[in-house]
């Protein structure tokens, strides 16, 4: 699955960690130095010629690498426990009053003024991400003039997870258009599982999900942020297929055709007038949808009221929000003998190009209509709400503040995806990947050993002369060339190791000058060590500089080592010019002696 990440976020985070570690080290060093000076009765610390910045950065980087190398394996190995860590809600459920298992006219207008995040959705293929997704929640079939609810709320089917954590909801059709959504859902006061229509498969950390008779899914409520993956089939029958669907409804569709015992009969007349010129079920659905889109206005204000707010909306106020439009379409279709229900969920969102996710907020709460076509055996989505109510946004990620918000949200998304939402399913996926890699490596090794054994057997047959004298001579020649090549390779490796060892010693000595608090003294002794090493006199790691020099037949070396010790440990510090001139004379004298040997 392609993922888009902001490199600026990653670089900023790494820089932040390094700066924090370096600041802690500096603070600890300064504090320790002050305590030491207080015990010694000294007020001013000894100043060095070179600031310790390179060493500080090196140590900071080493600490960060060591910490990460220890923490990452623990993070991936330790078992996940529900409710632990940062996965919880941090203080109980967040009440999103705009979504519930029932819809009351006027309810959504209040929550659509809030831009609180409900979920983040990462879609694959990525070109299907953006503001066109309908994230289905619950479907409702019973209308009483004031609200929608379920006529069969208790009919739940348990869907068990397989050994791979996947829960099969429906078998995919032969020509299905499958869309994968990784959903990171904030704590809600409902157990509804959101996903695009129609859900085929769900992968989650739950042992089971529940499906009602309206194809709505729910999960065992935890009160925590959850993450799951939904595979949906978003394919729809073509207009020609739907227009040719004249099949009659069965008894199962009765609840989707029911109307309130008492309702304004003008609704029937209006629907009949709108659909009078159309004969097919599909064309009548489109006619009512388009009529509502073009003859009524969208507003967040709740103006319609009375015992029949739907009639007040259609014939008096003539403007409302999405639940009025969905209710009007569903009821008018039912008056014409077309099975319909409304769906409550979320639509659209703001696409964040830095993180590759769509941010869905409370203001994206939405209601739409599903119509049943019996010949196709499928519920088809229709949205009668005008465009002004279907393209709600918190402002997107435009302008300077929007760009800052985009990268901050991308950083939070990465944190949620790879840390907060990393659960037992993620561990199982990594474990499966490791096992698959190990299996592939084992297969490759077995194939290599088999081919090698076959080649060795053929070579041995040639050596014995089973394939003729000419093949035997060629096999012997190849064997000699292989032996000579192996010997040459070993000699080359030994030479490279010696060169690298010698060069490594030189670089270590040069690096020690950079981090030394007495660079002049170290430079003198390191130059002495390099000169002697070129002539075969190497210092053992256990020897001190003076021990090394006294063991040599060169008095100049002993004098340089004594000069080095006086400067480093006895505070007998001659001026730099005196040190350089005396050391240079001794080194030149020693170089001449070594050259003459």
Secondary structure, DSSP 4 states (H G I P E B T S, - for coil): ------HHHHHHHHHHHHHHHHHHHHHHHHHHHHHHHHHHT-SSPPP-SS-SHHHHHHHHHHHHHHHHHHHHHHHHHSPP-TT-GGGS-SSS----TT--SSEETTSHHHHTT---EEEEEEEESGGG-SS--EEEEEEE-EE-SSEEE-S-TT-EEEEE--TTSEEE-SPPPTT--EEEEEEEEPP-SS-EEPEESSEEEEE-S-SEEEEETTS-EEE---SS-EEEEEEEE-----HHHHHT--PPP-GGGGGGT---SS--THHHHHHHHHHTT--SHHHHHHHHHHHHHHHSEE-SS----SS-HHHHIIIII-EE-HHHHHHHHHHHHHHTT--EEEEEEEE--EEETTTTEEEEEGGGEEEEEEEEETTTTEEEEE--S-HHHHS--S-TT-HHHHHHHHHHHHHHHHHIIIIIT--HHHHHHHHHHHHHHHHHHHHHHHHHHHHHHHHHHHHHHHHHTTT-HHHHHHHHHHHHHHHHHHHHHHHHHHHHHHHHHHHHHHHHHHHHHHH-S-HHHHHHHHHHHHHHHHTT-PPPTT--HHHHHHTSS-HHHHHHHHHHHHHHHS-----HHHHHHHHHHHHHHHHHHHHH-
